[in-house]
Amino acid sequence: MKLRMWGTRGSLPRAITHDTFVNLVDSYAKRAEKAGLSTISEFRNALRDGDLGRPLVYGGNTSCNEIIFKNHRFFVDMGTGFADASSEVMAQGRTEFTVFMTHLHWDHIMGLPFFVPIYIPGTKLVIYHVHPHAPEFIKIQFNGINFPVKWEELGATVEFRKIKLYDKLQFDDLTVSPLALDHPGGSFGYRFDASGCSLLIGVDGEYKRITPEALGKDLPYYQDLDLLVFDGQYEMDELASRYDWGHCSPPIGVDLAMREGIRNIIMTHHDPRASEAKEERMLQQAMNHCQKQLEFHKDLWVSLGQPEGPRIQLAYDGLEFDLTRLPPRHQLPKYRKNP
């Protein structure tokens, strides 16, 4: 099972302005000087190979993730990253697509009008959703005013399938399970399990419920988990002024992963105004927090065969994470039980 991230910004797409680009080049040039690089050729090769840091930029498109398992490919959300996926899926000759919707805020649906296959007859798009009004609020984009093409003019067949919270869907050997997140208007995460690998898409979520008791029915979805894609939009000191905005901070994701034995965390849904420097500062804060908390959970992480604790990284457009390459998961200690 593999994760591919097509869009990792939240709220709004983020363009790289002239000033931003100049500042990035200057930053990486300084890194090159410190590394002893003295020619343009060496600098270019270091950038291409990732020797000066990878990625060079974090995010651009809004939320869209793709889960790949054998012949199955599932998208989670249809942000502007969904539009970018068009070229690849058309080159592959694909004519059937499956999407799971977390929720219906604009940044998670605005890519659909630009997903080229929906204009091609013979194409089929199936949209799974928990939110009862998903068809209405997705179709509203195609009213001829917000977007020039009307819904009935689409060439593809689009089918909406409403699913119940906590019900499991089976696609051959892969299981998909929806769970509840904390977000205005309602948002739902999805856990994917296949061939001993487990992945949870946990955006958009404020994670007001963090203790085992508060998580309740949602707690098991965070357990025995290989990878959590977590909503890390804000720094901790920003959260107080953004209560009930529906987004979280990396250290809270670290606390959850540390306690529940989540082996890997990818922080995503980056704030549209956050610079690369801020994102890297947030990553360092999360890693520092992890080290401080590790001593309180040492036995758990030793038993998981990962004594250094959860591995943390920042999402970026184009990131791929192959879960099949992870070392075998050790069994959780017997004393851990669900509440």
FENGIZI-V953100 format. One record per residue. N is the residue number from 1. RES is the residue in one small letter. PSI is psi in degrees with one decimal (none if undefined). OMEGA is omega as a letter, one per 30 degrees, with the letter a starting at -180 (NA if undefined). BURIAL is 1 if it has 24 or more other ideal C-beta (glycine too) atoms within 12 Angstrom, else 0. Layout:
[[N;RES;PSI;OMEGA;BURIAL] [N;RES;PSI;OMEGA;BURIAL]]
This chain:
[[1;m;135.2;a;1] [2;k;144.2;l;1] [3;l;133.9;l;1] [4;r;131.4;a;1] [5;m;116.0;a;1] [6;w;-24.0;a;1] [7;g;129.3;a;1] [8;t;2.9;l;1] [9;r;155.3;l;1] [10;g;156.0;l;1] [11;s;-55.2;a;1] [12;l;148.1;l;1] [13;p;156.2;a;1] [14;r;120.2;l;1] [15;a;149.6;l;0] [16;i;107.5;a;0] [17;t;170.4;l;0] [18;h;-49.1;a;0] [19;d;-40.4;l;0] [20;t;-43.9;a;0] [21;f;-44.7;l;0] [22;v;-43.4;l;0] [23;n;-37.5;l;0] [24;l;-44.9;l;1] [25;v;-42.1;l;0] [26;d;-42.6;a;0] [27;s;-44.7;a;0] [28;y;-27.5;l;1] [29;a;-39.8;l;0] [30;k;-38.7;l;0] [31;r;-39.0;l;1] [32;a;-41.4;l;1] [33;e;-43.6;l;0] [34;k;-29.8;l;0] [35;a;-3.5;l;0] [36;g;15.2;l;0] [37;l;135.6;a;0] [38;s;-6.1;a;0] [39;t;158.2;l;0] [40;i;-37.8;a;0] [41;s;-43.4;l;0] [42;e;-40.2;l;0] [43;f;-45.6;a;0] [44;r;-44.8;l;0] [45;n;-37.7;l;0] [46;a;-38.3;l;1] [47;l;-44.8;a;1] [48;r;-38.6;a;0] [49;d;-6.9;l;0] [50;g;14.2;a;0] [51;d;-18.9;l;0] [52;l;9.0;a;1] [53;g;136.5;l;1] [54;r;129.8;g;0] [55;p;172.4;l;1] [56;l;-31.6;l;1] [57;v;152.8;l;1] [58;y;112.6;l;1] [59;g;166.6;a;1] [60;g;-61.7;l;1] [61;n;154.5;l;1] [62;t;173.3;a;1] [63;s;124.6;l;1] [64;c;122.2;l;1] [65;n;150.4;l;1] [66;e;131.3;l;1] [67;i;126.1;a;1] [68;i;124.5;l;1] [69;f;113.0;a;1] [70;k;-121.5;a;0] [71;n;0.5;a;0] [72;h;138.5;l;1] [73;r;122.7;a;1] [74;f;134.1;l;1] [75;f;144.1;l;1] [76;v;109.5;a;1] [77;d;158.1;a;1] [78;m;50.7;l;1] [79;g;-169.1;a;1] [80;t;-19.5;l;1] [81;g;-27.2;l;1] [82;f;-36.8;l;1] [83;a;-40.0;l;1] [84;d;-26.4;l;1] [85;a;-16.2;a;1] [86;s;-48.1;a;1] [87;s;-42.7;a;0] [88;e;-45.3;a;1] [89;v;-31.9;l;1] [90;m;-37.9;l;0] [91;a;-30.0;l;0] [92;q;-9.7;a;0] [93;g;19.6;a;0] [94;r;141.2;a;1] [95;t;-5.1;l;0] [96;e;134.3;a;1] [97;f;143.4;l;1] [98;t;131.9;a;1] [99;v;137.8;l;1] [100;f;127.0;a;1] [101;m;127.5;l;1] [102;t;-45.5;l;1] [103;h;-171.9;a;1] [104;l;17.4;l;1] [105;h;152.3;a;1] [106;w;-40.4;a;1] [107;d;-10.8;a;1] [108;h;-2.3;l;1] [109;i;-7.6;a;1] [110;m;-9.3;l;1] [111;g;-17.3;a;1] [112;l;-45.5;a;1] [113;p;-17.7;a;1] [114;f;11.5;l;1] [115;f;100.0;a;1] [116;v;-38.2;a;1] [117;p;-21.4;a;1] [118;i;-10.4;l;1] [119;y;0.3;a;0] [120;i;118.7;l;0] [121;p;142.2;a;0] [122;g;-10.7;l;0] [123;t;145.4;l;1] [124;k;131.2;l;0] [125;l;122.1;l;1] [126;v;124.3;a;1] [127;i;113.0;l;1] [128;y;138.4;a;1] [129;h;148.6;l;1] [130;v;-37.9;a;1] [131;h;127.2;a;1] [132;p;-21.9;a;0] [133;h;19.1;a;0] [134;a;-48.7;a;1] [135;p;-44.2;a;0] [136;e;-46.7;a;0] [137;f;-18.4;l;1] [138;i;-42.3;a;1] [139;k;-25.6;a;1] [140;i;-22.4;l;0] [141;q;-28.1;a;1] [142;f;54.3;a;1] [143;n;5.7;l;0] [144;g;-8.7;a;0] [145;i;-54.5;l;0] [146;n;-27.8;l;0] [147;f;140.0;a;0] [148;p;-21.4;a;0] [149;v;134.1;l;0] [150;k;154.9;a;0] [151;w;-42.7;a;1] [152;e;-8.2;l;0] [153;e;-5.5;l;0] [154;l;142.7;l;1] [155;g;-29.4;a;0] [156;a;161.3;l;1] [157;t;122.8;l;0] [158;v;122.4;a;1] [159;e;129.1;l;0] [160;f;133.1;l;1] [161;r;111.0;l;0] [162;k;133.6;l;0] [163;i;157.0;a;1] [164;k;144.1;l;0] [165;l;132.4;l;0] [166;y;-6.0;l;0] [167;d;143.0;a;0] [168;k;137.7;l;0] [169;l;137.6;a;1] [170;q;128.7;l;0] [171;f;90.8;a;1] [172;d;-117.6;a;0] [173;d;5.7;a;0] [174;l;134.8;l;1] [175;t;133.8;l;1] [176;v;128.4;a;1] [177;s;122.2;l;1] [178;p;145.1;l;1] [179;l;168.3;a;1] [180;a;138.4;l;1] [181;l;167.5;a;1] [182;d;104.9;a;1] [183;h;139.5;l;1] [184;p;131.6;a;0] [185;g;-7.0;l;0] [186;g;129.7;l;1] [187;s;152.5;a;1] [188;f;130.6;l;1] [189;g;168.9;l;1] [190;y;130.4;l;1] [191;r;133.3;l;1] [192;f;127.0;l;1] [193;d;128.9;l;1] [194;a;135.0;l;1] [195;s;40.4;l;0] [196;g;3.8;l;0] [197;c;147.1;a;1] [198;s;134.6;a;1] [199;l;136.9;l;1] [200;l;126.3;l;1] [201;i;111.9;a;1] [202;g;45.4;l;1] [203;v;150.9;f;1] [204;d;129.8;a;1] [205;g;134.5;l;1] [206;e;-17.9;l;1] [207;y;49.4;l;1] [208;k;-32.8;l;0] [209;r;114.1;a;0] [210;i;-26.8;l;1] [211;t;158.5;l;0] [212;p;-39.5;a;0] [213;e;-42.2;a;0] [214;a;-36.2;l;0] [215;l;-33.4;l;1] [216;g;-119.7;a;0] [217;k;-20.0;a;0] [218;d;-17.0;a;1] [219;l;-47.4;a;1] [220;p;-23.2;a;1] [221;y;-17.9;l;1] [222;y;-1.4;a;1] [223;q;152.7;a;1] [224;d;44.1;a;1] [225;l;130.3;l;1] [226;d;-37.8;a;1] [227;l;130.6;l;1] [228;l;121.1;l;1] [229;v;109.0;a;1] [230;f;145.8;l;1] [231;d;100.2;a;1] [232;g;49.5;a;1] [233;q;-36.0;a;1] [234;y;155.0;l;1] [235;e;159.2;a;1] [236;m;-40.6;a;1] [237;d;-5.9;l;0] [238;e;-21.3;a;0] [239;l;-35.8;a;1] [240;a;-35.8;a;0] [241;s;2.4;a;0] [242;r;30.7;l;0] [243;y;134.6;l;0] [244;d;19.7;l;0] [245;w;-15.3;l;1] [246;g;16.0;a;1] [247;h;165.2;a;1] [248;c;-166.8;a;1] [249;s;144.8;a;1] [250;p;-43.1;a;1] [251;p;-30.2;l;1] [252;i;-38.6;l;1] [253;g;-36.7;l;1] [254;v;-44.2;l;1] [255;d;-44.2;l;1] [256;l;-46.6;a;1] [257;a;-40.3;a;1] [258;m;-44.2;a;1] [259;r;-38.5;a;1] [260;e;1.6;l;1] [261;g;34.8;l;1] [262;i;118.0;a;1] [263;r;-32.9;a;1] [264;n;142.4;l;1] [265;i;132.3;l;1] [266;i;119.1;l;1] [267;m;126.0;a;1] [268;t;-167.3;a;1] [269;h;49.2;a;1] [270;h;142.3;l;1] [271;d;136.5;a;1] [272;p;-20.5;a;1] [273;r;0.8;a;0] [274;a;130.7;l;1] [275;s;169.4;l;0] [276;e;-38.2;l;1] [277;a;-42.7;l;0] [278;k;-43.2;l;1] [279;e;-42.7;l;1] [280;e;-33.6;l;1] [281;r;-40.9;l;0] [282;m;-38.5;l;1] [283;l;-43.7;a;1] [284;q;-38.8;l;0] [285;q;-40.4;l;1] [286;a;-41.5;l;1] [287;m;-38.0;l;1] [288;n;-42.2;l;0] [289;h;-39.3;l;1] [290;c;-45.3;a;1] [291;q;-36.5;l;0] [292;k;-34.7;a;0] [293;q;-15.0;a;1] [294;l;-36.7;a;1] [295;e;-23.9;a;0] [296;f;-10.5;a;0] [297;h;22.0;a;1] [298;k;-43.9;a;0] [299;d;-41.5;l;0] [300;l;-46.7;a;1] [301;w;-29.8;l;1] [302;v;-41.8;a;0] [303;s;-26.1;l;0] [304;l;-2.5;a;1] [305;g;21.6;a;0] [306;q;69.0;a;1] [307;p;-16.9;l;0] [308;e;-4.0;l;0] [309;g;-171.1;a;1] [310;p;144.7;l;1] [311;r;133.7;a;1] [312;i;135.9;l;1] [313;q;163.6;l;1] [314;l;140.0;l;1] [315;a;152.3;l;1] [316;y;153.7;a;1] [317;d;124.7;a;1] [318;g;-6.6;l;1] [319;l;136.4;l;1] [320;e;137.5;a;0] [321;f;113.8;a;1] [322;d;107.2;a;0] [323;l;-23.1;a;1] [324;t;-14.2;l;0] [325;r;-3.3;l;0] [326;l;146.5;l;1] [327;p;156.6;a;0] [328;p;139.8;l;0] [329;r;127.2;l;1] [330;h;160.4;l;0] [331;q;143.8;l;0] [332;l;150.6;l;1] [333;p;147.7;a;0] [334;k;-22.3;a;0] [335;y;-11.0;a;0] [336;r;122.6;a;0] [337;k;153.0;l;0] [338;n;149.0;l;0] [339;p;none;NA;0]]
